[in-house]
Amino acid sequence: MTTKDVKRKLTAILSADVKGYSRLMGEDEKATVRTLNMYKEVMTALIQHHHGRVVDAVGDNVLAEFASVVDAVECGVEIQKELKTRNGELPENRRMEFRIGVNLGDVIEEGEQIYGDGVNIAARLESLAEGGGICISGTVYDQIENKLTLGYEYLGEQTVKNIARPVRVYKVLMEPGKPSEVKVKRRSRKYFVIPTAAVVIIGVVMAWQFIWRPSHPKMEMASKEKMAFPLPDKPSIAVLPFVNMSGDSELEHFSDGITEEIITALSKTPKLFVIARNSTFVYKGKPVKVKQVAEELGVRYVLEGSVRKATDRLRITAQLIDALTGHHLWAERYDREQKDFFVLQDEITLKILNSLHVKLTGGEQDRIYGKGTNNLEAYIKVLQGREHFWRLNREGNILAKKLLEEAIALDPKYPAPYWLLGMTHAVDAWFDWGKSKEESLSRAIELAEKTISLDDLDSNAHGLLGAAYRMKGDHDKAIAEGKRAIELDPNSADAHVWLGIALYWVDRGEEAIPLLEKAIRLNPFAHTWYFLHLGHAYRSIGRFDEAIIAYQRALQLSPNNLFAHLGLTATYSQLGRDKEASAHAKEILRISPDFSIDRYAEKLAFKNPAEKEQRINAWRKAGLK
């Protein structure tokens, strides 16, 4: 490389390594590596938070680059405070203290690597620092002396190896003080630093474009005692909707899509407890704290992130937080071409699993990844179709069908649109929106089977098959498919509901109730129909008081829900509480003036005819016809 080819720049460099690393490794290698990896993840998150980026992490060394000297020093201080807090939780002989040096200097840039005296001085300053401490060069001090409320101790000019001129060195005292306050401490001897054998890690400055939530030691911690539900006995996580940082509607689908795909992938391992999409999307667009999310959903870990689009590239950030400690377990920023969107989802999922120390078997990995598409247009149409479908009205169902059929035309081997299109036909059958119930159910089954032919590990398709078979009265198949859906996706709240419904329709309400309660635990802000079917299951085994509570919860979510009023009418009628039964019967006629018991009873595919007859009699007693 000629002098003309050399690219130089002025930058702030932070260099760090572990004090007494050899001793720690000699005493307990596994524990040392575990702590080191954890601490590096914390440091990476903080470096990124302060507008820097870590490129690599070899051995016990960390080196990062910042555009701002102030950011570099503030980051160093926050790292030391955070690691001090974490060290307080470890035995004294297992504590891991980093030494940090910060320099502002000229460097040679070659790709993502930087070289030269600017980097070397930062490494030498690191060696002069105490464990848990920070040393800065005179060039850094000159830039920050009036900008940060920190104290400094002047250590004099130090001669360091391979640097021609002595370096002015200051120790950062870290406690608040006047910006210009400096203690002077002369040292008589000169320091000669032996270079470490490990290669330092180099970061390239990037414009950090995601506004992180209140961070590291200042983050408010969640309380187990205040949680709405007891913590599960396995790692529990809620994935918050990724924030659309660009504002355009197309990116909104991408930001929602990456959230949903991560939730779907994580939920397929039985080694995690994953909150359903519907409950985490309650927080979409709201300035909520991690503490609030953890306590309301009853989870320990929360993932949050953002998506920004720049021409044909996506810039995605993500961070995983332990809500009980306030610590960031992992954070990363990705700058990828839009076509790499699907690979990126898998990368983030694996990062989360690794951070939570979840190891997957080969079969579990296959299940998590599933079979998607590389056609972005088809993917977006599925996201749009899903949005219209969940409106659960006739117009939305029609729009969803159109979009999903277009997605299939774009990629006939993409399983997702077949399953979701099948769901639209199942809904047609339930709400009498199609030409006939039989035709709609046949089409739903056909589409579910097509999905399974493309991906036999698709739990949604098995759940759809179970629902369709149940409506046809084929109860054994419905139960078998429901069990298969949960086997493939043990965190699927919907799969638990589908199996619960199949069971109480065959007089197995005692088995259905735990499944329906588990569904609500997985999806605390559940749809009305979760509580509706829980009410049906309670009523089917004579637990009427609990049935009433579940139906009332359904009505709180949807005051005009015809089926909840039907459930309450039957329950109150069976209890002999005729006044309340009559009141809900009137609500049914208000909502559906042409309601007919005979027409509605056609939907009731109970295995036991006596169960169906019991309901019909209860409704007639309350005045319905």
WOVENKA-V629261 format. One record per residue. NEAR is the number of other ideal C-beta (glycine too) atoms within 10 Angstrom. Layout:
BEGIN
near-><NEAR NEAR>
END
This chain:
BEGIN
near-><8 5 5 5 7 12 11 12 13 11 23 28 31 31 27 29 21 22 18 15 19 10 11 22 16 10 12 13 10 8 15 20 13 12 19 19 12 16 22 18 22 21 26 23 25 26 28 24 20 24 17 25 20 23 15 14 17 11 15 23 22 27 25 31 28 25 16 19 24 15 19 31 28 19 25 30 20 21 26 22 15 22 22 14 15 17 18 9 9 12 8 7 10 14 19 22 19 26 21 28 27 31 29 25 19 11 23 16 17 12 9 12 13 23 13 15 18 23 22 22 25 30 23 27 30 27 20 19 27 11 14 19 20 27 27 31 24 16 18 29 20 14 18 23 15 9 13 18 10 21 19 23 15 16 21 15 14 21 14 20 13 11 14 6 9 13 23 17 26 25 21 24 17 19 9 11 15 10 14 9 14 16 13 9 10 8 12 5 6 11 15 11 18 7 11 15 7 12 11 23 22 23 23 17 18 15 7 18 14 22 9 20 18 11 19 20 14 10 20 13 14 27 12 12 6 11 18 11 14 9 16 15 7 14 21 22 26 26 32 22 23 27 18 21 17 18 9 10 8 13 17 18 19 23 23 20 20 23 24 19 22 23 23 22 22 25 25 24 22 13 15 20 23 28 28 26 21 18 19 27 17 15 19 16 9 10 6 16 15 24 21 16 23 28 19 21 26 20 26 22 23 28 25 25 24 21 25 19 19 11 6 8 15 22 20 26 23 24 23 24 29 20 27 17 16 20 21 25 20 20 25 19 18 16 13 14 11 14 13 14 20 17 10 18 21 17 15 24 21 16 18 23 21 14 20 20 9 16 9 15 9 7 9 16 14 13 20 19 16 18 15 19 18 13 17 15 11 22 24 17 25 28 19 20 26 21 16 20 21 14 12 15 14 13 9 17 20 13 18 26 18 14 22 28 15 16 27 20 11 18 19 12 12 22 23 28 28 26 26 23 25 28 25 26 24 22 21 23 23 15 14 14 15 20 9 11 16 12 13 24 23 15 19 28 21 14 26 29 14 17 26 20 12 16 20 13 19 24 26 24 30 28 27 29 29 28 30 27 24 24 21 18 13 17 19 11 17 26 21 17 27 27 17 20 26 21 14 20 25 20 25 25 26 24 28 28 28 29 29 27 23 26 26 25 27 19 16 18 21 13 16 27 21 13 23 29 16 18 24 22 20 26 23 21 17 23 20 18 18 28 25 24 24 28 29 26 27 25 25 23 16 10 18 17 9 16 25 20 15 27 29 14 18 26 20 12 16 16 12 11 20 15 19 28 25 26 27 28 27 28 26 25 25 19 15 8 16 14 8 16 23 17 15 22 26 14 20 22 14 12 13 14 7 6 18 11 14 8 10 18 14 10 13 14 16 19 13 12 9 8 17 15 13 17 24 17 14 20 22 13 18 25 15 23 10>
END
